[in-house]
């Protein structure tokens, strides 16, 4: 089972960004954090990529999981594990 890349797009201040990173940390998952707080062009590119303007945004193996609430639900349902082991 190969580990898949997790990318977390964040901004500051953002309590949900902190929560999603805590969730991933609690599962022992490594991820790349990309903070777009001072990157308007990066934000525009992210909106084009995902269609979402909110933070955080979690992408696993190129697939958008969503924000904190969606990532938490994916972790509880087992979907996150499925994406990581696919």
N, C-alpha and C positions, 0 to 999 in steps of 0.2 A: 504494500500500500504506500504509494508515493505521496508525500505531503504536497498540497497545492498552495499556491501563493495567496495570501490574504492581504488586501490593501484597504486601509482605513483612511478615508479623506476626512479631515477635521478642520476646525477653525477655532479661534479663541475669542472671548470666553465661550465655552460650550459645555454645559453640564452633561448633556447626553453623550458627547464625545468622550468625556472622562468615564462615564458608565460603560460604554461599549468596550473601551480599552480594558477596564477592570474585568468585564465578562470574558473577553478573550484571554486575558492573563490568568484568570481563575481556571480556565480549561487548559492552560499550559501551551497555548497556541502562539506561534510567532507571526508577526505581521509587520508590514511596512506602513508607517504613518506618513501621510502627506498633508501638511498643514497649509491650507490655502488662505489663511487670514490676510496675508498681504500680497495676494496673487490674483488680481481680477481676471487676468487672461486664463489662468488655471481654472478658476471658477466657471468661466464661460465654456471652456473645453469640457469640464465635468458635466455641465448641464446638457451639452450636446451628446455626451456619451450615455448619460443615464436618464435624462429628462427630469431629474430632480434638482431642486435648488436648496434643499435643506441639508443640515449636517447632524450627525456624521453620515457618511455613506460607506457601506462595507461591500467590497467586491471580493468574491472567492472564485479563483480559477477563471476569471474573466466574466463571471456571472454576478449581477447585482443581487445582493441579499436584501439591502435596504438600510434603514437607520437603526437606532438602538432597539426600538420595540420589535421590529422585524427580525433583527439578529437574535434577540433574546428568545423570541418565539421559535426561530429555526434551531436554536441550541436546545430548547426544551422538547421539541418534536422529533429531534434526531436528524432533521434536514441538513443542519450544518455539518454533522459528521458524514452524511452521505455525500455532500459536495466535496468535502476534503478527501474522501476515499475513492471518489469516482475516477 
